[in-house]
Amino acid sequence: MSVHVIGVLALIAIFVIGTVRPVNIGALALIATVLIGGLVVGEDFDQALSGFPPDLFLLLVGVTYLFGLAAVNGTIEWVIDRAVGLLGDRPLLVPWVIFVFSAVPTLAGALGPAGVAMLAPLCLRLGDRYGIDRRMTALMVMHGSCFGNFSPFGGLTIILQQGAEKAGVEFNVAALFLGNAAYNLALAVVIFLLFGGRKLIRQAREGYVAVAAPPAGGPGAALATSTGVPERTPLRTDQVATLLVILAVAVSAIGFGLEIGLLALVGAALLHAVFSGRFTGGEKLIVWPVVLLICGVVTFVGALQRYGTIDVVGGGIAGLGVPLLAAFLICLVAAVSSAFASSAGLLGVLLPLSVPFLAQGDVGVTGMVVALAISATVVDASPFSSVGALTLASAPEEHRRSQFRVMFAWSMAMAVTAPIVSWLVFIVPASV
């Protein structure tokens, strides 16, 4: 039996066991990586684990450490109080405000994880204060980020442009941006309607007020206006410092492209050292189960990529000789693979595989690029992507397992539907 078949069967077994039994999927994935690497491929221990993602590990630990401290000393609740004061008694607007705010960093050219790292903890808490369904809030954060993925200034757009230039083909950048933006906006409407939006519309018509009070004893709990919106309490020195550190991390990462995980870790360590009395227990909010889950699965999928499993599947599809079918299957491979791996990396790999049938002229280049881009990135709601992992890590611990199931189910639905819809909308009309 080939290593490719063994790898795919092992991946399926990992998710089945991790779903029906309370075993961390990441732990199972690391075990499978070492066993297959050592017993099947003949790698030593270090080689087998060479796909471990240090950048993702640092990102999850640094960001959850920093926002754990911000939660412990009340800074996040203060920010949410400000947001509640601005939005007032209009819960209907909250999901769309979250969607728009989440889109801003990627529209400005940042990669998705940088914006989501800063916004997910705040947006999820804001949704809770207004009684918004957590599923809606989380998905609005992630698809808001996806909305701006292919901005003309974005890194993903540059990756596709470079890949197209090397392959000797050209595509319309504006069509790529607008197609992806429209697709994610349509998904936002679906999310809104599926996860409580109709209830919010009814409440708005009836004049219902859904602003929740802050947690008992938390910041702002002692003061409230006659409308039920909490008044803002003065900021302490440690809270001002926390806000400045978060702002500095966000600007450095989004504006200058610096490593956000390391910046967050440095900022959190400095805050904890200077104001240790205000951050007691903050380090316990680092989400180690999520870190193990994500890094374990990414390490295993990295091994499959190293063994050439994705290249073998993609190459076989590209050689089918039926351009329209090959285009659809390439999009399907992109969607399923990207749910467990880097979207940017897969786009760079799969676009060249499309060149043989694109050169025949039976499939439009721009339509193929748009469909491939959507298929590879719309699954970023997967808890195994950087964007999904950061959103999952921001959920309250008691809701994290159920949130994982929702995000995984949604991303699998996207992996199935995105290739079909994008193929029908962007590829078929240009090829008829």
ZAGU-233368 format. One record per residue (C-alpha): residue in one letter; residue number from 1; chain; y, x, z. Coordinates in steps of 0.1 Angstrom, whole numbers, plus 2048, in hexadecimal, padded with zeros to 3 digits. Each point is the difference from the previous one (the first is absolute). Example, Ala and Ser with C-alpha at 12.3 -4.5 7.8 and 13.67 -1.06 7.14 Angstrom:
+---------+-----+--------+-----+-----+-----+
: residuo : num : cadena :   Y :   X :   Z :
+---------+-----+--------+-----+-----+-----+
:       A :   1 :      A : 7D3 : 87B : 84E :
:       S :   2 :      A : 822 : 80E : 7F9 :
+---------+-----+--------+-----+-----+-----+
END
This chain:
+---------+-----+--------+-----+-----+-----+
: residuo : num : cadena :   Y :   X :   Z :
+---------+-----+--------+-----+-----+-----+
:       M :   1 :      A : 800 : 800 : 800 :
:       S :   2 :      A : 822 : 80F : 7F6 :
:       V :   3 :      A : 81B : 808 : 819 :
:       H :   4 :      A : 816 : 7E6 : 7F0 :
:       V :   5 :      A : 7E8 : 7E4 : 807 :
:       I :   6 :      A : 7F9 : 80C : 823 :
:       G :   7 :      A : 825 : 803 : 807 :
:       V :   8 :      A : 808 : 7DC : 7F5 :
:       L :   9 :      A : 7E2 : 7F2 : 813 :
:       A :  10 :      A : 80B : 813 : 81F :
:       L :  11 :      A : 823 : 7F2 : 7FD :
:       I :  12 :      A : 7F2 : 7DD : 7FE :
:       A :  13 :      A : 7EA : 806 : 81F :
:       I :  14 :      A : 81D : 80E : 814 :
:       F :  15 :      A : 814 : 7E0 : 7FB :
:       V :  16 :      A : 7E3 : 7E9 : 806 :
:       I :  17 :      A : 7F7 : 811 : 821 :
:       G :  18 :      A : 824 : 804 : 80B :
:       T :  19 :      A : 806 : 7DC : 7FA :
:       V :  20 :      A : 7E2 : 7F0 : 811 :
:       R :  21 :      A : 7FF : 819 : 81D :
:       P :  22 :      A : 81D : 80D : 816 :
:       V :  23 :      A : 7FE : 823 : 7F3 :
:       N :  24 :      A : 81F : 812 : 7F2 :
:       I :  25 :      A : 7FC : 801 : 7DB :
:       G :  26 :      A : 812 : 822 : 7FF :
:       A :  27 :      A : 7E5 : 80F : 817 :
:       L :  28 :      A : 7E5 : 7F4 : 7E8 :
:       A :  29 :      A : 812 : 80D : 7E2 :
:       L :  30 :      A : 803 : 823 : 810 :
:       I :  31 :      A : 7DB : 801 : 808 :
:       A :  32 :      A : 7F8 : 7F5 : 7DC :
:       T :  33 :      A : 817 : 81B : 7F2 :
:       V :  34 :      A : 7EF : 81C : 813 :
:       L :  35 :      A : 7DC : 7F3 : 7F9 :
:       I :  36 :      A : 805 : 7FB : 7DA :
:       G :  37 :      A : 814 : 820 : 7FD :
:       G :  38 :      A : 7E6 : 814 : 812 :
:       L :  39 :      A : 7DF : 7F0 : 7F6 :
:       V :  40 :      A : 808 : 7F4 : 7DD :
:       V :  41 :      A : 81B : 817 : 7F2 :
:       G :  42 :      A : 7F9 : 81F : 814 :
:       E :  43 :      A : 823 : 805 : 80F :
:       D :  44 :      A : 805 : 810 : 821 :
:       F :  45 :      A : 812 : 7EF : 81D :
:       D :  46 :      A : 823 : 80B : 7F6 :
:       Q :  47 :      A : 7FB : 7F7 : 7DC :
:       A :  48 :      A : 7F3 : 7DE : 808 :
:       L :  49 :      A : 81F : 7F8 : 815 :
:       S :  50 :      A : 819 : 810 : 7E9 :
:       G :  51 :      A : 80D : 7DE : 7F5 :
:       F :  52 :      A : 80D : 7F8 : 823 :
:       P :  53 :      A : 824 : 7F5 : 7FB :
:       P :  54 :      A : 816 : 815 : 818 :
:       D :  55 :      A : 820 : 7F0 : 7F1 :
:       L :  56 :      A : 7F3 : 7DD : 807 :
:       F :  57 :      A : 7F4 : 80A : 823 :
:       L :  58 :      A : 822 : 80E : 808 :
:       L :  59 :      A : 811 : 7E1 : 7F2 :
:       L :  60 :      A : 7ED : 7E7 : 815 :
:       V :  61 :      A : 802 : 815 : 820 :
:       G :  62 :      A : 824 : 809 : 7FD :
:       V :  63 :      A : 80D : 7DE : 7F6 :
:       T :  64 :      A : 7EC : 7EC : 819 :
:       Y :  65 :      A : 809 : 819 : 81C :
:       L :  66 :      A : 826 : 7FD : 7F8 :
:       F :  67 :      A : 7FF : 7DA : 7FE :
:       G :  68 :      A : 7EA : 7FE : 81E :
:       L :  69 :      A : 81B : 811 : 814 :
:       A :  70 :      A : 81A : 7E9 : 7F0 :
:       A :  71 :      A : 7EC : 7E2 : 80C :
:       V :  72 :      A : 7FB : 80E : 824 :
:       N :  73 :      A : 825 : 806 : 806 :
:       G :  74 :      A : 80B : 7DF : 7F1 :
:       T :  75 :      A : 812 : 80E : 7E1 :
:       I :  76 :      A : 7EB : 7EA : 7E7 :
:       E :  77 :      A : 808 : 7E1 : 814 :
:       W :  78 :      A : 825 : 808 : 7FF :
:       V :  79 :      A : 7FF : 804 : 7DB :
:       I :  80 :      A : 7ED : 7DF : 7FC :
:       D :  81 :      A : 81A : 7EF : 816 :
:       R :  82 :      A : 81B : 80C : 7E8 :
:       A :  83 :      A : 7EC : 7F2 : 7E3 :
:       V :  84 :      A : 7FB : 7DF : 811 :
:       G :  85 :      A : 825 : 7FE : 807 :
:       L :  86 :      A : 808 : 805 : 7DA :
:       L :  87 :      A : 7E5 : 7E8 : 7F3 :
:       G :  88 :      A : 807 : 7E5 : 81A :
:       D :  89 :      A : 7EC : 7E0 : 7FE :
:       R :  90 :      A : 7F3 : 806 : 7DD :
:       P :  91 :      A : 7DA : 809 : 802 :
:       L :  92 :      A : 7FC : 7F6 : 7DC :
:       L :  93 :      A : 813 : 81E : 7F5 :
:       V :  94 :      A : 7ED : 819 : 815 :
:       P :  95 :      A : 7E2 : 807 : 7E8 :
:       W :  96 :      A : 818 : 805 : 7E3 :
:       V :  97 :      A : 817 : 817 : 814 :
:       I :  98 :      A : 7E1 : 814 : 809 :
:       F :  99 :      A : 7F5 : 802 : 7DB :
:       V : 100 :      A : 823 : 80B : 7F4 :
:       F : 101 :      A : 804 : 81A : 81C :
:       S : 102 :      A : 7DE : 80E : 7F9 :
:       A : 103 :      A : 809 : 804 : 7DB :
:       V : 104 :      A : 820 : 814 : 805 :
:       P : 105 :      A : 7F0 : 822 : 807 :
:       T : 106 :      A : 7E9 : 800 : 7E1 :
:       L : 107 :      A : 81C : 7F2 : 7EA :
:       A : 108 :      A : 814 : 81E : 80B :
:       G : 109 :      A : 7E5 : 817 : 7F5 :
:       A : 110 :      A : 7EC : 806 : 820 :
:       L : 111 :      A : 7DA : 7FE : 801 :
:       G : 112 :      A : 7F2 : 7E1 : 811 :
:       P : 113 :      A : 7F3 : 810 : 820 :
:       A : 114 :      A : 823 : 80E : 809 :
:       G : 115 :      A : 810 : 7DE : 800 :
:       V : 116 :      A : 7E3 : 7ED : 810 :
:       A : 117 :      A : 7FD : 819 : 81C :
:       M : 118 :      A : 823 : 7F8 : 80B :
:       L : 119 :      A : 801 : 7DB : 7F9 :
:       A : 120 :      A : 7DD : 7F2 : 808 :
:       P : 121 :      A : 803 : 803 : 826 :
:       L : 122 :      A : 822 : 7EE : 800 :
:       C : 123 :      A : 7F7 : 7E6 : 7E6 :
:       L : 124 :      A : 7DF : 7F6 : 812 :
:       R : 125 :      A : 813 : 7FD : 821 :
:       L : 126 :      A : 81B : 7EB : 7EF :
:       G : 127 :      A : 7E6 : 7E9 : 7F1 :
:       D : 128 :      A : 7F1 : 7FB : 822 :
:       R : 129 :      A : 821 : 7F7 : 810 :
:       Y : 130 :      A : 804 : 7E4 : 7E6 :
:       G : 131 :      A : 7DC : 7F5 : 802 :
:       I : 132 :      A : 7F8 : 80A : 7DC :
:       D : 133 :      A : 7DB : 804 : 7F8 :
:       R : 134 :      A : 7F7 : 824 : 804 :
:       R : 135 :      A : 7ED : 800 : 7E0 :
:       M : 136 :      A : 81F : 7F5 : 7ED :
:       T : 137 :      A : 816 : 81A : 811 :
:       A : 138 :      A : 7E8 : 81D : 7F9 :
:       L : 139 :      A : 7FA : 7F7 : 7DC :
:       M : 140 :      A : 825 : 7FB : 7FA :
:       V : 141 :      A : 807 : 823 : 80D :
:       M : 142 :      A : 7E6 : 80F : 7E9 :
:       H : 143 :      A : 807 : 7ED : 7E1 :
:       G : 144 :      A : 826 : 804 : 805 :
:       S : 145 :      A : 7F9 : 826 : 800 :
:       C : 146 :      A : 7EB : 7FC : 7E0 :
:       F : 147 :      A : 81C : 7EC : 7F0 :
:       G : 148 :      A : 814 : 820 : 7FB :
:       N : 149 :      A : 7E3 : 818 : 7F9 :
:       F : 150 :      A : 809 : 806 : 7DC :
:       S : 151 :      A : 825 : 803 : 803 :
:       P : 152 :      A : 80E : 818 : 7E5 :
:       F : 153 :      A : 808 : 818 : 81D :
:       G : 154 :      A : 7DD : 7FD : 810 :
:       G : 155 :      A : 7E6 : 81B : 803 :
:       L : 156 :      A : 7E4 : 7EA : 7F2 :
:       T : 157 :      A : 815 : 7FA : 7E1 :
:       I : 158 :      A : 804 : 825 : 7FB :
:       I : 159 :      A : 7DB : 805 : 804 :
:       L : 160 :      A : 7F9 : 7E7 : 7E4 :
:       Q : 161 :      A : 81B : 80F : 7EA :
:       Q : 162 :      A : 7F1 : 823 : 804 :
:       G : 163 :      A : 7DD : 7F4 : 7F9 :
:       A : 164 :      A : 80C : 7ED : 7E1 :
:       E : 165 :      A : 812 : 81E : 7F3 :
:       K : 166 :      A : 7E2 : 817 : 804 :
:       A : 167 :      A : 7EB : 7E6 : 7EE :
:       G : 168 :      A : 819 : 7FC : 7E4 :
:       V : 169 :      A : 809 : 7DC : 805 :
:       E : 170 :      A : 81F : 7ED : 80B :
:       F : 171 :      A : 807 : 7E0 : 814 :
:       N : 172 :      A : 81E : 7EB : 809 :
:       V : 173 :      A : 80B : 809 : 824 :
:       A : 174 :      A : 815 : 7E0 : 804 :
:       A : 175 :      A : 7E2 : 7EA : 7F6 :
:       L : 176 :      A : 7EB : 813 : 81A :
:       F : 177 :      A : 819 : 7FA : 81C :
:       L : 178 :      A : 806 : 7DB : 7F7 :
:       G : 179 :      A : 7DC : 7F8 : 7FB :
:       N : 180 :      A : 7F5 : 80F : 821 :
:       A : 181 :      A : 81E : 7F0 : 812 :
:       A : 182 :      A : 7F9 : 7DE : 7F1 :
:       Y : 183 :      A : 7DB : 802 : 80A :
:       N : 184 :      A : 808 : 808 : 824 :
:       L : 185 :      A : 81B : 7E6 : 803 :
:       A : 186 :      A : 7E6 : 7E6 : 7F3 :
:       L : 187 :      A : 7E8 : 80C : 81A :
:       A : 188 :      A : 81B : 7FD : 81B :
:       V : 189 :      A : 803 : 7DB : 7F6 :
:       V : 190 :      A : 7DB : 7FC : 803 :
:       I : 191 :      A : 7FF : 811 : 822 :
:       F : 192 :      A : 81D : 7EA : 80C :
:       L : 193 :      A : 7EE : 7E0 : 7F6 :
:       L : 194 :      A : 7DE : 80B : 80D :
:       F : 195 :      A : 80A : 80C : 822 :
:       G : 196 :      A : 818 : 7E7 : 80F :
:       G : 197 :      A : 81D : 7FE : 7E7 :
:       R : 198 :      A : 7FD : 7DB : 7FB :
:       K : 199 :      A : 801 : 7FB : 825 :
:       L : 200 :      A : 820 : 814 : 802 :
:       I : 201 :      A : 80F : 7EB : 7E4 :
:       R : 202 :      A : 7F8 : 7E0 : 813 :
:       Q : 203 :      A : 80F : 80E : 820 :
:       A : 204 :      A : 820 : 80A : 7EE :
:       R : 205 :      A : 803 : 7DC : 7F2 :
:       E : 206 :      A : 7FC : 7F2 : 823 :
:       G : 207 :      A : 818 : 819 : 810 :
:       Y : 208 :      A : 7E5 : 810 : 815 :
:       V : 209 :      A : 80A : 820 : 813 :
:       A : 210 :      A : 7E4 : 81A : 803 :
:       V : 211 :      A : 811 : 81E : 810 :
:       A : 212 :      A : 7E8 : 80D : 81A :
:       A : 213 :      A : 80C : 80F : 821 :
:       P : 214 :      A : 7FA : 825 : 806 :
:       P : 215 :      A : 7E2 : 80A : 816 :
:       A : 216 :      A : 804 : 7F8 : 824 :
:       G : 217 :      A : 812 : 81C : 811 :
:       G : 218 :      A : 807 : 811 : 7E0 :
:       P : 219 :      A : 822 : 80A : 7F2 :
:       G : 220 :      A : 817 : 7E3 : 7FC :
:       A : 221 :      A : 7EA : 7E9 : 815 :
:       A : 222 :      A : 81A : 7FB : 81B :
:       L : 223 :      A : 81C : 7F5 : 7E8 :
:       A : 224 :      A : 7FF : 7E3 : 7E7 :
:       T : 225 :      A : 81A : 7EC : 7EE :
:       S : 226 :      A : 801 : 7DA : 7FF :
:       T : 227 :      A : 7EF : 801 : 7DE :
:       G : 228 :      A : 7E2 : 813 : 80E :
:       V : 229 :      A : 808 : 820 : 7EE :
:       P : 230 :      A : 800 : 81D : 819 :
:       E : 231 :      A : 820 : 813 : 806 :
:       R : 232 :      A : 800 : 825 : 7FA :
:       T : 233 :      A : 7FD : 816 : 81F :
:       P : 234 :      A : 812 : 822 : 801 :
:       L : 235 :      A : 7EC : 81D : 7F3 :
:       R : 236 :      A : 7F5 : 81C : 818 :
:       T : 237 :      A : 803 : 824 : 7F7 :
:       D : 238 :      A : 7DB : 803 : 7F8 :
:       Q : 239 :      A : 802 : 7E2 : 7E9 :
:       V : 240 :      A : 81D : 80E : 7ED :
:       A : 241 :      A : 7ED : 821 : 7FC :
:       T : 242 :      A : 7E1 : 7ED : 7F4 :
:       L : 243 :      A : 815 : 7ED : 7E6 :
:       L : 244 :      A : 810 : 820 : 7F4 :
:       V : 245 :      A : 7DE : 811 : 7FD :
:       I : 246 :      A : 7F1 : 7E3 : 7EC :
:       L : 247 :      A : 81F : 800 : 7E9 :
:       A : 248 :      A : 7FE : 825 : 7FB :
:       V : 249 :      A : 7DB : 7FE : 7F7 :
:       A : 250 :      A : 806 : 7E4 : 7E8 :
:       V : 251 :      A : 81D : 811 : 7EE :
:       S : 252 :      A : 7EE : 821 : 7FE :
:       A : 253 :      A : 7E0 : 7F1 : 7F2 :
:       I : 254 :      A : 80F : 7E6 : 7E9 :
:       G : 255 :      A : 81F : 812 : 7F5 :
:       F : 256 :      A : 7F3 : 824 : 7FF :
:       G : 257 :      A : 7DA : 7FB : 7FB :
:       L : 258 :      A : 7F7 : 814 : 820 :
:       E : 259 :      A : 7DE : 7FB : 810 :
:       I : 260 :      A : 805 : 7E0 : 815 :
:       G : 261 :      A : 7E1 : 805 : 816 :
:       L : 262 :      A : 80B : 822 : 80C :
:       L : 263 :      A : 824 : 7F5 : 805 :
:       A : 264 :      A : 7F4 : 7E2 : 815 :
:       L : 265 :      A : 7EA : 816 : 815 :
:       V : 266 :      A : 81B : 819 : 807 :
:       G : 267 :      A : 819 : 7E4 : 808 :
:       A : 268 :      A : 7E7 : 7EE : 817 :
:       A : 269 :      A : 7F7 : 821 : 812 :
:       L : 270 :      A : 825 : 808 : 806 :
:       L : 271 :      A : 808 : 7DD : 80D :
:       H : 272 :      A : 7E2 : 801 : 817 :
:       A : 273 :      A : 809 : 822 : 80E :
:       V : 274 :      A : 825 : 7F7 : 807 :
:       F : 275 :      A : 7FC : 7DC : 80D :
:       S : 276 :      A : 7DC : 802 : 80E :
:       G : 277 :      A : 808 : 7E7 : 81B :
:       R : 278 :      A : 809 : 7E5 : 7E6 :
:       F : 279 :      A : 7E1 : 805 : 7EA :
:       T : 280 :      A : 7E3 : 7FF : 819 :
:       G : 281 :      A : 7E0 : 7F6 : 7EE :
:       G : 282 :      A : 811 : 802 : 7DD :
:       E : 283 :      A : 7E6 : 819 : 7F3 :
:       K : 284 :      A : 7E4 : 7E6 : 807 :
:       L : 285 :      A : 80E : 7EB : 7E4 :
:       I : 286 :      A : 7F5 : 819 : 7E6 :
:       V : 287 :      A : 7E7 : 7EB : 7ED :
:       W : 288 :      A : 7E2 : 818 : 801 :
:       P : 289 :      A : 7E6 : 7E6 : 7F4 :
:       V : 290 :      A : 815 : 7FA : 7E1 :
:       V : 291 :      A : 804 : 825 : 7FA :
:       L : 292 :      A : 7DA : 805 : 802 :
:       L : 293 :      A : 7FB : 7E2 : 7E9 :
:       I : 294 :      A : 818 : 80A : 7E5 :
:       C : 295 :      A : 7FA : 826 : 800 :
:       G : 296 :      A : 7DA : 7FB : 801 :
:       V : 297 :      A : 7FF : 7E9 : 7E2 :
:       V : 298 :      A : 819 : 815 : 7EC :
:       T : 299 :      A : 7EB : 81F : 807 :
:       F : 300 :      A : 7E1 : 7EF : 7F2 :
:       V : 301 :      A : 812 : 7F3 : 7E1 :
:       G : 302 :      A : 80F : 822 : 7FB :
:       A : 303 :      A : 7DC : 80E : 7FF :
:       L : 304 :      A : 7F7 : 7E6 : 7E6 :
:       Q : 305 :      A : 81E : 80B : 7EB :
:       R : 306 :      A : 7F6 : 825 : 805 :
:       Y : 307 :      A : 7DD : 7F8 : 7F4 :
:       G : 308 :      A : 80F : 7F0 : 7E0 :
:       T : 309 :      A : 7F4 : 7DC : 807 :
:       I : 310 :      A : 820 : 7F0 : 7F5 :
:       D : 311 :      A : 803 : 817 : 7E1 :
:       V : 312 :      A : 7DC : 7F7 : 7F6 :
:       V : 313 :      A : 807 : 7DB : 803 :
:       G : 314 :      A : 822 : 802 : 7EE :
:       G : 315 :      A : 7F2 : 817 : 7E4 :
:       G : 316 :      A : 7E3 : 7E8 : 7FA :
:       I : 317 :      A : 818 : 7E3 : 7FD :
:       A : 318 :      A : 818 : 812 : 7E9 :
:       G : 319 :      A : 7E4 : 807 : 7E8 :
:       L : 320 :      A : 7F4 : 7DC : 7FC :
:       G : 321 :      A : 810 : 7FD : 7DE :
:       V : 322 :      A : 80F : 7DD : 808 :
:       P : 323 :      A : 825 : 808 : 808 :
:       L : 324 :      A : 809 : 7DF : 810 :
:       L : 325 :      A : 7E1 : 800 : 816 :
:       A : 326 :      A : 806 : 825 : 809 :
:       A : 327 :      A : 824 : 7F8 : 80A :
:       F : 328 :      A : 7F5 : 7E5 : 817 :
:       L : 329 :      A : 7E5 : 815 : 810 :
:       I : 330 :      A : 817 : 81E : 805 :
:       C : 331 :      A : 818 : 7E8 : 813 :
:       L : 332 :      A : 7E3 : 7F3 : 815 :
:       V : 333 :      A : 7F6 : 824 : 809 :
:       A : 334 :      A : 824 : 808 : 809 :
:       A : 335 :      A : 803 : 7E1 : 817 :
:       V : 336 :      A : 7DF : 805 : 812 :
:       S : 337 :      A : 804 : 826 : 804 :
:       S : 338 :      A : 824 : 7FE : 80A :
:       A : 339 :      A : 7F7 : 7E9 : 81D :
:       F : 340 :      A : 7EF : 81E : 810 :
:       A : 341 :      A : 814 : 81D : 7F2 :
:       S : 342 :      A : 822 : 80C : 7F5 :
:       S : 343 :      A : 810 : 7EA : 7E6 :
:       A : 344 :      A : 815 : 81D : 7F3 :
:       G : 345 :      A : 7E2 : 817 : 7FC :
:       L : 346 :      A : 7EC : 7E5 : 7ED :
:       L : 347 :      A : 81C : 7F8 : 7E8 :
:       G : 348 :      A : 801 : 824 : 7F6 :
:       V : 349 :      A : 7DB : 800 : 7FA :
:       L : 350 :      A : 7FA : 7DF : 7EF :
:       L : 351 :      A : 81D : 800 : 7E8 :
:       P : 352 :      A : 7F1 : 81D : 7EC :
:       L : 353 :      A : 7DF : 7ED : 7FE :
:       S : 354 :      A : 812 : 7E5 : 7ED :
:       V : 355 :      A : 80D : 817 : 7E5 :
:       P : 356 :      A : 7E2 : 7FE : 7E9 :
:       F : 357 :      A : 803 : 7DB : 7FA :
:       L : 358 :      A : 826 : 7FF : 803 :
:       A : 359 :      A : 800 : 819 : 7E2 :
:       Q : 360 :      A : 7ED : 7E6 : 7EB :
:       G : 361 :      A : 81E : 7E9 : 802 :
:       D : 362 :      A : 7EC : 7E1 : 80B :
:       V : 363 :      A : 80F : 800 : 823 :
:       G : 364 :      A : 826 : 801 : 806 :
:       V : 365 :      A : 80A : 81F : 814 :
:       T : 366 :      A : 81B : 7EF : 815 :
:       G : 367 :      A : 7E9 : 7E2 : 808 :
:       M : 368 :      A : 7E4 : 817 : 80A :
:       V : 369 :      A : 817 : 816 : 816 :
:       V : 370 :      A : 80E : 7E1 : 811 :
:       A : 371 :      A : 7DE : 7F0 : 806 :
:       L : 372 :      A : 7F2 : 821 : 80D :
:       A : 373 :      A : 81D : 806 : 817 :
:       I : 374 :      A : 7FE : 7DD : 80F :
:       S : 375 :      A : 7DB : 801 : 804 :
:       A : 376 :      A : 802 : 822 : 812 :
:       T : 377 :      A : 81C : 7F7 : 818 :
:       V : 378 :      A : 7FE : 7DB : 808 :
:       V : 379 :      A : 7E2 : 808 : 816 :
:       D : 380 :      A : 816 : 815 : 817 :
:       A : 381 :      A : 7FB : 7E4 : 819 :
:       S : 382 :      A : 7DE : 810 : 806 :
:       P : 383 :      A : 7FE : 80E : 824 :
:       F : 384 :      A : 7F3 : 820 : 7F0 :
:       S : 385 :      A : 820 : 807 : 7EC :
:       S : 386 :      A : 81D : 811 : 811 :
:       V : 387 :      A : 816 : 7E1 : 7FE :
:       G : 388 :      A : 7E4 : 7EA : 80E :
:       A : 389 :      A : 7F6 : 818 : 81B :
:       L : 390 :      A : 824 : 802 : 80D :
:       T : 391 :      A : 803 : 7DA : 800 :
:       L : 392 :      A : 7DE : 7FC : 812 :
:       A : 393 :      A : 80A : 81B : 81A :
:       S : 394 :      A : 820 : 7EC : 807 :
:       A : 395 :      A : 7EC : 7E0 : 80A :
:       P : 396 :      A : 7FA : 7F9 : 825 :
:       E : 397 :      A : 7DF : 80F : 80B :
:       E : 398 :      A : 7F1 : 7DE : 809 :
:       H : 399 :      A : 806 : 7F3 : 7DC :
:       R : 400 :      A : 7F7 : 820 : 7EE :
:       R : 401 :      A : 7DC : 7F8 : 7F7 :
:       S : 402 :      A : 809 : 7DD : 7F2 :
:       Q : 403 :      A : 81D : 810 : 7EE :
:       F : 404 :      A : 7E9 : 819 : 7F1 :
:       R : 405 :      A : 7E9 : 7E5 : 7F3 :
:       V : 406 :      A : 81D : 7ED : 7F0 :
:       M : 407 :      A : 80E : 81F : 7EF :
:       F : 408 :      A : 7DE : 80B : 7F3 :
:       A : 409 :      A : 7F8 : 7DE : 7F3 :
:       W : 410 :      A : 822 : 7FD : 7EF :
:       S : 411 :      A : 7FE : 823 : 7F0 :
:       M : 412 :      A : 7DD : 7F8 : 7F3 :
:       A : 413 :      A : 80E : 7DF : 7F1 :
:       M : 414 :      A : 81C : 815 : 7F0 :
:       A : 415 :      A : 7E6 : 819 : 7F3 :
:       V : 416 :      A : 7EF : 7E3 : 7EE :
:       T : 417 :      A : 81D : 7EB : 7F4 :
:       A : 418 :      A : 81A : 81B : 7F7 :
:       P : 419 :      A : 7EB : 810 : 7E4 :
:       I : 420 :      A : 7F9 : 7DD : 7F2 :
:       V : 421 :      A : 823 : 7F3 : 802 :
:       S : 422 :      A : 812 : 81F : 7F5 :
:       W : 423 :      A : 7E7 : 804 : 7E3 :
:       L : 424 :      A : 806 : 7DD : 7F4 :
:       V : 425 :      A : 826 : 802 : 804 :
:       F : 426 :      A : 809 : 823 : 7F5 :
:       I : 427 :      A : 7E3 : 80D : 7EB :
:       V : 428 :      A : 7F1 : 7E4 : 7EC :
:       P : 429 :      A : 821 : 7F1 : 7F2 :
:       A : 430 :      A : 80B : 823 : 7F3 :
:       S : 431 :      A : 7DD : 805 : 7F0 :
:       V : 432 :      A : 7FC : 7E0 : 7EE :
+---------+-----+--------+-----+-----+-----+
END
